[in-house]
Amino acid sequence: MGRWSNYFLDRDFQGFWTKLLHKDPSVCVVMGIGFDPRSLTVVDTISAIPWSGTLSCFTICLRPPTSELSENYVKLEKLTEKNIEALRANPRVTVSSYDELSLRDEEGHLIGGRSATLKIADNLAKIAAHKHVIVDISGLPRTVFYPLIKFLCKKSDDGIIENLHIAVTEDSDLDRRIKSGEFGNPDYLFSFRPDVPDGLKLIWLPAISSGESSRLEKIHNQIERDCAEICPILPFPARDLRRADEIIMRLRSILFERMLVSENNLLLCDEESPFDIYRKILDVDDYYRETLSRLDGLSEIRTVVSPMASKMLSLGMLLASIERNLAVSYTEAGSYEIEGDFSDFEGNLSPVEIWLTGEAYS
């Protein structure tokens, strides 16, 4: 059985925290804030709950990834400033730390995860003074929240953090309006880099979506030499029940001709539950370690994951990676383009609560 075989997930985020805050009003949110309107959903939801305390926030500000003063850059910068001003104007929120973060260094290397983890480590005593710590990944990129959650999960296991929660706000319509591009060279994420002895063979599990052909091929080029098997992960069931078919149609050339993926290797995972993909990754890891390790010439098997799908699926991949110490290969976007300015967005943004460690598992 895996660590999170029995898990705590609640889709009534406001109802859950309304009950908990009346019992334990000590809570801190570690969050990212940028141009995405979902950056503030968790804070706004908790702030609307009548309770006696104030909400402490440790905030990582994510500026647009390019300094090019284009029309799109100005649009993203204005949206970021709008979200920052809204957070500062919230009377229920105390911003204990406010740090701007660069995702890449001058040479293009991914440094956001290391920088964010060091900033949180410097403030760990203040964060751990709260009974409940929420990491809101709604406005955080995977290169940041992967190492950040792994670090805080370890501190929870060490007894430093009492209760660790994850909050995520998803909306497929919003995702379709945000186009990413200019991907740099892929690399293993901070704290998820594998030890690669001679003879090591990789089992690659990329969670994919329809617009990810460029990123998919870049990561494949990185690990192709040592890759023994590829098992792409598709969202099914999903809100759009045809989404998996759409992804296969758009990526069929790279999947079946370039990468020679067998149709039997396609994994279908519930788009709205991180624990479905978590369990299946553990099963695949067990299967290939047991099966391929018996073959002559293979000294060791290592599973590598690449989170190129929704935040929910990416979170499930993270939990499997934490439990099995899996490698994570990824590349962050160097630019974003958005349709409109989100002022016409009428979706009902509702966060999901995942209680990761603490009293729920006593």
VMD Tcl script that draws the C-alpha trace (Angstrom):
set ca {
  {0.00 0.00 0.00}
  {1.16 3.50 -0.78}
  {1.45 6.29 1.74}
  {-1.66 8.02 0.40}
  {-3.70 4.90 -0.40}
  {-6.14 6.33 2.13}
  {-6.39 10.04 1.48}
  {-8.34 13.18 2.40}
  {-9.82 15.25 -0.46}
  {-12.73 17.69 -0.11}
  {-14.26 19.60 -3.03}
  {-16.28 21.82 -0.68}
  {-13.26 23.97 0.16}
  {-15.21 26.75 1.85}
  {-17.31 24.35 3.89}
  {-14.24 22.41 5.02}
  {-12.33 25.48 6.17}
  {-15.39 27.05 7.76}
  {-15.58 24.09 10.14}
  {-11.83 23.84 10.70}
  {-11.18 27.54 11.31}
  {-13.81 27.71 14.03}
  {-11.94 24.91 15.76}
  {-8.31 25.81 14.90}
  {-7.98 29.47 13.75}
  {-4.21 29.26 13.20}
  {-3.54 29.00 9.46}
  {-0.86 30.12 7.02}
  {-0.96 30.09 3.20}
  {2.15 29.71 1.06}
  {1.16 30.97 -2.36}
  {2.31 32.30 -5.70}
  {0.88 35.43 -7.28}
  {1.11 36.38 -10.93}
  {-1.17 37.20 -13.85}
  {-3.46 34.19 -13.39}
  {-6.82 35.17 -11.78}
  {-6.75 31.91 -9.82}
  {-3.83 33.25 -7.76}
  {-6.22 34.82 -5.23}
  {-9.08 32.33 -5.18}
  {-7.94 30.42 -2.09}
  {-7.12 33.57 -0.09}
  {-10.39 35.23 -1.08}
  {-12.37 32.11 -0.17}
  {-10.84 31.84 3.29}
  {-11.10 35.60 3.85}
  {-14.85 35.42 3.25}
  {-15.28 32.95 6.12}
  {-16.32 34.58 9.43}
  {-13.66 33.55 11.94}
  {-11.67 35.23 14.68}
  {-8.16 35.23 13.20}
  {-6.26 36.82 10.33}
  {-4.76 34.92 7.44}
  {-0.98 34.85 7.30}
  {0.48 34.62 3.78}
  {3.98 33.89 2.51}
  {3.82 35.10 -1.05}
  {6.05 34.41 -4.02}
  {5.57 36.97 -6.80}
  {5.99 35.61 -10.32}
  {6.70 38.30 -12.89}
  {6.22 37.62 -16.62}
  {9.14 35.38 -17.64}
  {10.45 37.71 -20.34}
  {11.67 41.29 -20.01}
  {10.67 42.13 -23.58}
  {8.44 45.20 -23.45}
  {5.86 43.82 -25.85}
  {2.13 44.50 -25.74}
  {1.61 41.02 -24.28}
  {4.25 41.62 -21.58}
  {2.57 44.86 -20.53}
  {-0.77 43.05 -20.33}
  {0.67 40.31 -18.11}
  {2.44 42.86 -15.90}
  {-0.79 44.84 -15.40}
  {-2.68 41.68 -14.41}
  {0.08 40.75 -11.96}
  {0.02 44.21 -10.37}
  {-3.77 44.05 -10.16}
  {-3.59 40.78 -8.20}
  {-0.83 42.12 -5.93}
  {-2.84 45.25 -5.13}
  {-5.93 43.16 -4.39}
  {-3.96 40.97 -2.00}
  {-2.46 43.96 -0.18}
  {-5.91 45.59 0.10}
  {-7.46 42.53 1.75}
  {-7.96 43.50 5.43}
  {-8.11 39.85 6.52}
  {-4.65 39.06 5.17}
  {-1.23 39.64 6.73}
  {1.54 39.24 4.17}
  {4.46 38.01 6.28}
  {6.87 37.66 3.38}
  {6.75 39.02 -0.14}
  {9.49 37.84 -2.50}
  {9.89 38.22 -6.24}
  {11.20 35.12 -7.97}
  {13.00 34.47 -11.25}
  {12.27 31.07 -12.76}
  {15.49 31.00 -14.83}
  {19.02 32.36 -14.49}
  {20.83 34.27 -17.23}
  {21.96 31.01 -18.85}
  {18.42 29.64 -18.96}
  {18.75 27.11 -16.14}
  {15.69 26.44 -13.97}
  {16.33 28.05 -10.58}
  {12.82 28.89 -9.36}
  {12.36 25.73 -7.28}
  {15.66 26.09 -5.45}
  {15.12 29.81 -4.81}
  {11.57 29.33 -3.52}
  {12.60 26.46 -1.25}
  {15.43 28.51 0.25}
  {13.08 31.46 0.86}
  {10.55 29.22 2.62}
  {13.34 27.53 4.60}
  {14.44 30.96 5.85}
  {10.89 31.58 7.13}
  {10.19 28.04 8.31}
  {9.90 28.93 12.00}
  {7.22 31.56 11.28}
  {5.33 29.19 8.99}
  {5.53 26.23 11.37}
  {4.14 28.37 14.22}
  {0.71 27.90 12.61}
  {-1.25 24.73 13.23}
  {-2.29 24.46 9.58}
  {-0.13 25.28 6.56}
  {-1.73 25.47 3.10}
  {0.36 25.42 -0.08}
  {-1.82 26.99 -2.77}
  {-0.46 25.73 -6.09}
  {-3.08 27.55 -8.20}
  {-0.64 30.32 -9.13}
  {2.63 28.38 -8.85}
  {4.46 26.67 -11.73}
  {5.49 23.03 -11.37}
  {9.17 23.95 -11.22}
  {8.37 25.78 -7.97}
  {5.66 23.80 -6.19}
  {7.28 20.39 -6.78}
  {10.42 21.02 -4.67}
  {8.50 23.31 -2.30}
  {5.94 20.66 -1.35}
  {8.60 17.96 -1.11}
  {10.54 20.16 1.32}
  {7.49 20.97 3.47}
  {6.33 17.34 3.44}
  {9.75 16.32 4.81}
  {9.48 18.98 7.52}
  {6.04 17.65 8.41}
  {7.44 14.11 8.66}
  {10.11 15.51 10.97}
  {7.40 16.93 13.25}
  {8.19 20.58 12.46}
  {4.93 21.28 10.60}
  {1.78 19.98 12.28}
  {-0.69 19.84 9.37}
  {0.13 20.32 5.70}
  {-2.61 21.02 3.14}
  {-2.61 21.53 -0.63}
  {-5.15 23.77 -2.36}
  {-5.63 23.91 -6.11}
  {-8.05 25.87 -8.30}
  {-8.53 24.51 -11.82}
  {-10.57 25.66 -14.79}
  {-10.10 24.14 -18.23}
  {-11.61 27.18 -19.99}
  {-9.01 29.45 -18.39}
  {-6.23 27.01 -19.27}
  {-7.22 27.14 -22.93}
  {-6.86 30.93 -22.87}
  {-3.27 30.78 -21.62}
  {-0.77 29.77 -24.32}
  {2.78 28.91 -23.28}
  {5.84 28.82 -25.52}
  {9.60 29.39 -25.90}
  {10.56 26.28 -23.97}
  {14.22 26.02 -23.03}
  {16.30 22.91 -22.65}
  {14.70 20.35 -20.32}
  {16.31 19.43 -17.05}
  {15.56 17.47 -13.90}
  {13.84 19.57 -11.27}
  {15.60 20.63 -8.10}
  {15.51 17.78 -5.53}
  {14.17 15.38 -8.20}
  {17.43 14.68 -10.04}
  {18.26 10.97 -10.50}
  {21.49 9.22 -9.76}
  {22.34 7.73 -13.18}
  {24.78 4.80 -12.96}
  {26.02 2.98 -16.06}
  {23.43 0.64 -17.50}
  {20.49 2.52 -15.97}
  {17.32 2.32 -18.05}
  {14.46 4.77 -17.74}
  {10.71 4.21 -17.78}
  {9.19 7.52 -18.84}
  {5.68 8.55 -17.77}
  {4.69 11.90 -19.32}
  {1.26 13.31 -18.43}
  {0.32 15.12 -21.62}
  {-2.19 17.59 -23.05}
  {-2.97 18.60 -26.62}
  {-0.75 21.68 -26.85}
  {2.42 20.08 -25.56}
  {4.09 18.66 -28.69}
  {7.14 20.96 -28.45}
  {7.75 20.31 -24.76}
  {7.08 16.58 -25.18}
  {9.67 16.25 -27.94}
  {12.27 18.31 -26.08}
  {12.06 16.11 -22.98}
  {12.07 12.94 -25.09}
  {15.27 14.11 -26.80}
  {16.87 14.53 -23.38}
  {16.20 10.99 -22.15}
  {15.81 9.04 -25.43}
  {19.18 7.27 -25.22}
  {18.37 5.59 -21.89}
  {14.60 5.23 -22.31}
  {13.44 1.60 -22.30}
  {9.67 2.24 -22.26}
  {7.26 5.17 -22.61}
  {3.83 5.21 -20.97}
  {1.96 8.44 -21.82}
  {-0.76 9.45 -19.35}
  {-4.05 10.84 -20.67}
  {-6.95 12.46 -18.78}
  {-9.94 10.11 -18.65}
  {-12.49 10.50 -17.29}
  {-12.36 14.26 -17.80}
  {-14.88 17.11 -17.89}
  {-14.65 16.88 -21.67}
  {-14.97 13.13 -22.25}
  {-13.36 13.45 -25.68}
  {-10.24 15.19 -24.43}
  {-8.10 12.05 -24.42}
  {-9.11 11.33 -28.02}
  {-8.30 14.91 -28.98}
  {-4.84 14.66 -27.43}
  {-4.09 11.42 -29.25}
  {-5.21 12.88 -32.58}
  {-3.08 16.00 -32.19}
  {0.01 14.17 -30.95}
  {-0.33 10.90 -32.88}
  {2.66 11.62 -35.12}
  {5.12 12.28 -32.30}
  {3.69 9.55 -30.05}
  {3.36 6.64 -32.47}
  {5.84 7.50 -35.25}
  {8.60 9.48 -33.53}
  {8.53 7.80 -30.09}
  {7.12 4.42 -31.18}
  {4.70 4.30 -28.26}
  {2.63 1.13 -28.05}
  {-1.11 1.71 -27.74}
  {-1.08 -0.80 -24.86}
  {1.15 1.61 -22.92}
  {-1.39 4.46 -22.80}
  {-2.54 5.10 -19.22}
  {-5.93 6.69 -18.52}
  {-6.19 8.61 -15.24}
  {-9.05 10.54 -13.67}
  {-8.45 14.23 -14.40}
  {-10.11 15.38 -11.16}
  {-8.36 13.07 -8.69}
  {-4.61 13.29 -8.04}
  {-4.76 9.97 -6.21}
  {-5.78 7.94 -9.26}
  {-2.63 8.85 -11.19}
  {-0.63 8.50 -7.96}
  {-1.70 4.86 -7.55}
  {-1.17 4.00 -11.20}
  {2.35 5.44 -11.24}
  {3.23 3.31 -8.20}
  {1.82 0.24 -9.97}
  {3.78 0.96 -13.16}
  {6.95 1.57 -11.18}
  {6.52 -1.76 -9.37}
  {5.75 -3.64 -12.59}
  {8.75 -2.44 -14.57}
  {11.19 -2.76 -11.68}
  {10.13 -6.38 -11.25}
  {9.87 -7.25 -14.96}
  {12.77 -5.45 -16.63}
  {15.26 -5.99 -13.82}
  {15.24 -9.69 -14.70}
  {16.58 -9.04 -18.21}
  {20.28 -9.43 -18.92}
  {22.19 -6.19 -19.36}
  {19.88 -4.04 -17.25}
  {21.55 -3.12 -13.99}
  {18.79 -0.88 -12.67}
  {15.41 0.59 -13.61}
  {14.42 4.18 -12.83}
  {11.03 5.80 -13.41}
  {10.97 9.39 -14.70}
  {7.80 11.50 -14.79}
  {7.02 14.70 -16.70}
  {3.99 16.77 -15.55}
  {2.64 18.44 -18.71}
  {-1.07 18.19 -17.90}
  {-3.47 19.74 -15.38}
  {-2.47 20.75 -11.86}
  {-4.50 17.85 -10.40}
  {-2.68 15.26 -12.49}
  {0.62 17.02 -11.83}
  {-0.05 16.90 -8.09}
  {-0.64 13.14 -8.23}
  {2.65 12.71 -10.07}
  {4.35 14.75 -7.36}
  {3.00 12.53 -4.57}
  {4.26 9.41 -6.35}
  {7.62 11.10 -6.90}
  {7.92 12.00 -3.21}
  {7.05 8.49 -2.07}
  {9.32 6.63 -4.52}
  {12.01 9.30 -4.97}
  {11.25 9.40 -8.70}
  {13.05 11.70 -11.11}
  {11.11 14.59 -12.69}
  {12.15 15.88 -16.12}
  {10.55 19.14 -17.23}
  {11.06 22.46 -18.97}
  {9.35 25.71 -18.03}
  {7.78 28.06 -20.56}
  {9.73 31.18 -21.47}
  {6.65 33.14 -22.52}
  {2.89 33.26 -22.05}
  {0.19 34.74 -24.22}
  {-3.38 35.18 -23.04}
  {-6.67 35.77 -24.78}
  {-8.22 38.99 -23.50}
  {-7.61 40.25 -19.97}
  {-9.88 37.80 -18.11}
  {-12.39 40.59 -17.38}
  {-15.02 38.62 -19.28}
  {-14.36 35.39 -17.41}
  {-17.54 34.11 -15.82}
  {-16.40 30.74 -14.52}
  {-17.10 29.55 -10.99}
  {-13.63 29.15 -9.49}
  {-13.77 26.73 -6.57}
  {-10.61 25.38 -4.90}
  {-10.13 21.76 -3.91}
  {-8.73 20.79 -0.50}
  {-6.15 17.99 -0.13}
  {-5.04 17.31 3.44}
  {-1.57 15.90 2.88}
  {-0.08 15.22 6.32}
  {-1.05 15.58 9.95}
  {-4.07 14.86 12.13}
  {-6.17 13.36 9.33}
  {-3.74 10.41 9.20}
  {-3.28 9.87 12.92}
}
mol new
graphics top color blue
foreach p $ca { graphics top sphere $p radius 0.5 }
foreach p [lrange $ca 0 end-1] q [lrange $ca 1 end] { graphics top cylinder $p $q radius 0.2 }
display resetview
